[in-house]
C-alpha cells in the first residue's frame, strides 16, 4: 500500500465542511488525493462526532496579543465541543498572523475591523 497511511500508520482526518464557503470540501479532496483517508461532516455534526477524535487542528485569521483568535466560522463551536470532551486543540498559523493588538469587549466595533 502506498500513501501517507502506509508510512505513518492508519489514521483518518475528519473535516468540517466550513460553511457557508464549504472550504472544507476542497481541503478534504486535497487530503484524499494525497492518500489520506478523509471524511467530510457538516459543521453542525462536530459535537456528535468529537468523542471519537483524538485532536482538533484548526486554522485562524489572526492570533491576538492575548492569545485570542479571530477564527473562521464554526471554530468556536468546534473548540467548545473539544473542551467538553477534553480533546486537545492545536492552532496552526503562519507568523504573519500574529497581531500586537487586543480585541476589547468595550470596543465592539473592533471585532469588525481588519487587523
Backbone bond lengths (Angstrom), bond angles and torsions (degrees), N, CA, C in turn:
res aa  C-N    CA-C-N  psi(-1)  N-CA   C-N-CA  omega(-1)  CA-C   N-CA-C  phi
1 X - - - 1.452 - - 1.520 109.42 -
2 X 1.312 117.12 138.67 1.453 120.61 179.09 1.521 109.59 -111.14
3 X 1.299 115.53 175.01 1.461 120.31 179.54 1.515 111.15 103.55
4 X 1.292 114.99 176.77 1.462 121.30 -174.67 1.527 112.44 -68.09
5 X 1.327 118.16 -32.29 1.461 120.29 178.74 1.519 111.19 -64.73
6 X 1.327 117.86 -33.35 1.459 120.96 177.98 1.527 110.30 -66.41
7 X 1.330 117.11 -34.68 1.464 121.32 -177.31 1.528 112.71 -82.53
8 X 1.339 117.81 -39.56 1.461 121.45 -172.80 1.521 114.06 -109.67
9 X 1.311 118.29 3.42 1.456 120.44 -178.25 1.518 110.89 98.31
10 X 1.304 115.09 171.64 1.459 120.90 -176.17 1.528 110.32 -81.99
11 X 1.310 117.40 117.78 1.455 121.97 175.10 1.516 109.16 -146.44
12 X 1.312 115.01 164.98 1.460 121.29 -179.72 1.518 108.90 -133.04
13 X 1.317 116.57 143.32 1.452 122.61 175.14 1.522 107.89 -106.56
14 X 1.324 115.96 126.59 1.460 121.51 175.79 1.521 106.71 -104.07
15 X 1.317 116.07 121.66 1.459 122.17 -174.26 1.522 109.58 -112.25
16 X 1.340 116.17 126.75 1.470 119.86 171.25 1.527 107.59 -74.90
17 X 1.323 116.22 141.70 1.465 119.88 -173.10 1.529 113.42 -67.04
18 X 1.308 118.46 -19.64 1.462 123.54 176.19 1.525 112.46 62.22
19 X 1.336 114.20 59.27 1.455 119.98 178.62 1.518 111.15 -71.72
20 X 1.284 120.87 157.86 1.462 126.33 2.00 1.533 113.61 -85.58
21 X 1.338 118.33 -6.39 1.470 119.54 -177.08 1.524 113.09 -75.78
22 X 1.343 116.59 -22.44 1.467 123.07 -179.13 1.529 112.67 60.43
23 X 1.330 116.64 32.62 1.466 120.78 178.00 1.525 111.83 -64.50
24 X 1.324 116.59 -22.15 1.458 120.30 178.38 1.517 112.52 -62.23
25 X 1.328 117.01 -32.61 1.467 120.32 178.45 1.530 110.78 -64.56
26 X 1.334 116.53 -40.86 1.464 120.53 178.73 1.525 110.40 -65.78
27 X 1.336 116.21 -44.16 1.456 119.23 179.42 1.522 111.44 -63.53
28 X 1.322 116.84 -40.89 1.463 120.65 178.97 1.529 111.00 -62.46
29 X 1.321 116.84 -40.09 1.467 120.50 178.36 1.524 110.84 -64.04
30 X 1.337 116.43 -41.44 1.466 120.19 179.53 1.528 111.00 -65.84
31 X 1.344 117.27 -41.10 1.461 120.49 177.16 1.522 110.94 -64.03
32 X 1.310 116.00 -43.56 1.459 121.27 179.84 1.534 111.03 -63.29
33 X 1.328 116.51 -41.14 1.465 120.69 176.81 1.526 111.23 -62.41
34 X 1.333 116.79 -27.10 1.462 121.80 177.77 1.519 113.53 -85.09
35 X 1.321 116.59 5.67 1.458 120.37 176.69 1.515 114.96 88.64
36 X 1.332 117.39 14.89 1.465 121.57 -179.72 1.522 109.18 -99.37
37 X 1.326 116.40 128.68 1.468 121.05 176.91 1.522 107.94 -64.64
38 X 1.325 117.06 123.69 1.462 122.64 -171.91 1.521 111.15 -134.93
39 X 1.335 115.23 139.59 1.457 122.03 175.00 1.519 108.29 -128.43
40 X 1.326 117.22 133.83 1.471 122.17 176.32 1.525 108.36 -101.04
41 X 1.344 115.40 132.48 1.463 120.53 177.29 1.526 108.95 -124.60
42 X 1.331 117.89 154.75 1.472 119.74 173.09 1.534 109.77 -65.52
43 X 1.302 117.05 148.83 1.466 121.08 178.80 1.532 111.03 -53.79
44 X 1.314 116.26 -37.07 1.466 120.90 -176.77 1.528 113.17 -68.58
45 X 1.333 118.05 -11.30 1.465 121.47 -179.45 1.520 113.30 -95.27
46 X 1.310 118.03 0.48 1.461 120.95 -175.87 1.530 111.90 -57.96
47 X 1.316 117.38 -44.56 1.469 120.37 -178.09 1.525 110.69 -64.76
48 X 1.321 117.32 -34.51 1.463 121.29 -177.26 1.524 112.77 -71.38
49 X 1.324 118.09 -25.74 1.462 120.50 -175.07 1.526 113.38 -108.65
50 X 1.327 117.70 -10.28 1.464 120.06 -171.61 1.526 113.10 -63.35
51 X 1.316 118.35 -24.26 1.472 120.63 178.90 1.531 111.71 -63.28
52 X 1.329 117.76 -20.45 1.459 122.14 -178.86 1.534 112.41 -97.91
53 X 1.324 117.35 7.88 1.460 123.04 -175.32 1.530 109.06 -106.65
54 X 1.346 117.54 141.97 1.465 118.30 178.43 1.524 113.90 -103.38
55 X 1.329 117.91 -8.30 1.470 120.97 170.94 1.521 109.47 -163.87
56 X 1.323 115.48 152.82 1.465 122.51 177.06 1.523 106.92 -115.69
57 X 1.322 116.38 127.38 1.464 121.63 177.94 1.523 107.46 -116.97
58 X 1.330 115.67 123.62 1.464 120.33 -177.85 1.525 110.51 -127.21
59 X 1.310 114.90 158.32 1.459 122.03 169.73 1.515 108.09 -104.76
60 X 1.306 116.93 171.07 1.456 120.77 -179.50 1.528 110.36 -148.89
61 X 1.320 115.90 157.13 1.462 120.30 175.80 1.522 110.30 -76.26
62 X 1.349 116.86 -43.62 1.462 122.30 -175.71 1.516 109.82 -149.87
63 X 1.326 116.56 143.77 1.470 122.15 169.25 1.522 106.14 -108.47
64 X 1.323 115.38 115.74 1.458 120.94 -176.12 1.530 110.68 -75.76
65 X 1.334 117.27 167.99 1.461 123.02 -176.90 1.524 112.43 -60.69
66 X 1.330 117.16 -29.59 1.466 120.09 -179.13 1.536 112.59 -92.81
67 X 1.330 117.27 7.78 1.455 120.97 -179.89 1.519 114.20 92.80
68 X 1.320 118.20 -7.20 1.459 121.53 177.81 1.527 109.29 -68.10
69 X 1.320 115.81 158.82 1.458 120.93 -178.90 1.521 111.39 -118.03
70 X 1.322 116.25 143.49 1.469 121.97 162.33 1.512 103.43 -103.69
71 X 1.309 115.56 101.70 1.457 120.68 -168.57 1.521 112.12 -116.86
72 X 1.335 116.02 164.48 1.463 120.12 178.66 1.526 113.09 -63.53
73 X 1.302 114.18 164.37 1.454 122.27 178.61 1.536 110.36 -53.94
74 X 1.323 117.67 132.62 1.458 122.04 175.31 1.512 115.37 94.68
75 X 1.337 118.13 -13.88 1.464 120.53 -177.34 1.526 111.41 -66.77
76 X 1.320 117.88 -38.81 1.468 119.97 -179.73 1.522 110.60 -61.16
77 X 1.325 117.46 -46.00 1.461 121.80 178.34 1.528 110.44 -59.32
78 X 1.318 117.33 -43.42 1.459 122.26 -179.91 1.525 110.84 -65.34
79 X 1.314 117.54 -41.90 1.464 121.17 178.82 1.532 111.36 -65.99
80 X 1.312 117.33 -38.70 1.469 119.99 178.09 1.532 111.40 -66.30
81 X 1.316 116.91 -39.22 1.469 120.58 176.52 1.522 110.07 -64.34
82 X 1.330 117.08 -42.23 1.462 121.18 178.57 1.529 110.72 -62.98
83 X 1.312 116.75 -41.80 1.465 120.17 178.27 1.525 110.44 -61.91
84 X 1.305 117.72 -44.07 1.462 122.55 -178.82 1.528 111.25 -59.45
85 X 1.329 116.76 -39.26 1.464 121.26 -178.34 1.535 112.78 -98.20
86 X 1.334 117.92 9.95 1.470 123.49 179.05 1.531 112.51 56.55
87 X 1.315 115.97 42.47 1.459 121.91 177.18 1.528 107.46 -98.57
88 X 1.341 118.31 127.85 1.472 119.55 -179.70 1.530 112.05 -64.21
89 X 1.334 115.38 144.65 1.460 122.53 177.72 1.526 108.17 -114.35
90 X 1.323 115.99 127.29 1.457 122.54 179.07 1.523 107.57 -113.12
91 X 1.341 116.56 128.24 1.464 121.67 178.38 1.521 108.34 -103.17
92 X 1.315 116.01 122.34 1.467 121.84 177.35 1.521 108.52 -105.40
93 X 1.324 115.64 123.93 1.464 119.63 180.00 1.518 109.14 -156.42
94 X 1.304 115.75 147.83 1.458 121.84 175.97 1.527 109.77 -74.74
95 X 1.305 116.88 157.64 1.466 122.11 -177.99 1.527 111.42 -58.72
96 X 1.337 118.06 -33.87 1.467 119.80 -178.11 1.527 112.53 -66.15
97 X 1.327 117.69 -10.29 1.464 120.56 178.75 1.533 112.57 -88.36
98 X 1.325 117.95 -1.14 1.464 121.41 174.82 1.521 109.17 -76.97
99 X 1.332 116.57 132.20 1.458 121.33 -178.42 1.524 110.07 -119.96
100 X 1.311 118.31 140.61 1.466 120.89 177.58 1.528 113.23 -81.62
101 X 1.321 117.50 -0.59 1.463 120.57 -175.24 1.527 111.55 -96.93
102 X 1.332 113.64 164.51 1.465 122.43 176.15 1.525 108.17 -117.63
103 X 1.320 116.78 147.68 1.458 120.53 170.24 1.516 107.51 -99.93
104 X 1.307 115.66 125.45 1.462 120.44 -174.93 1.523 110.92 -110.85
105 X 1.321 116.17 144.05 1.456 120.40 179.86 1.530 111.45 -67.70
106 X 1.332 118.51 -22.74 1.462 120.07 179.86 1.532 111.56 -81.46
107 X 1.325 118.34 -5.05 1.457 122.66 177.16 1.534 109.64 -126.38
108 X 1.338 117.49 74.21 1.474 119.04 -175.28 1.518 113.99 -63.64
109 X 1.332 118.65 -23.11 1.451 120.57 177.92 1.526 112.18 -68.42
110 X 1.335 117.42 -22.03 1.457 120.66 -179.96 1.522 111.33 -63.93
111 X 1.319 117.53 -26.69 1.452 120.64 -179.54 1.525 112.04 -68.03
112 X 1.321 117.51 -19.64 1.457 121.60 -176.82 1.521 112.39 -102.93
113 X 1.304 118.12 -1.30 1.461 121.26 179.28 1.516 110.12 -86.99
114 X 1.308 116.64 150.90 1.456 121.66 174.82 1.520 107.77 -76.00
115 X 1.311 115.05 131.29 1.472 119.40 -177.14 1.506 109.16 -102.19
